[in-house]
Every structure is written in C-alpha cells, then in structure tokens.
C-alpha cells in the first residue's frame, strides 16, 4: 500500500495488487494514509500456487489493472 500511495503522491499512476484476503486491511491502511489508491484483488491464497496458476491469476487480473490505470 505504501508503494502505491507513494507513486500516486508523485503523480505516477499505479495499481496495487493483493490477494482477496487483504481487502479489509488494504481499505484500512489506505484510509489511515489518507489515500484511495486503485486496487485489484486476486484469489487467495497465492503462496502455494504453481507458476502456471500464478500466470493465470495475473492474466485474469490484467484487464482490471489496465482499466484502473487508464481511468486514473
């Protein structure tokens, strides 16, 4: 969250990506930092996934990431 907030504060568009387990934590941290950065959440968990599964998650998340970057 801090990285996305830092980028946004410098006028550099960014989109945070995290697993769905962290939706509430991301909202709380963004609020405490006084920002509302664009976020995309992927299915949780990610740590035990194969490379192919991670690629599929990334491919599925890409349209949402691009939409948020362009809308920014």
Secondary structure by P-SEA (a helix, b strand, c coil): caaaaaaaaacbbbbbbbccccaaaaaaaaaaaccccbbbbcccccccccaaaaaaaaaaaaaaaaaaaaac
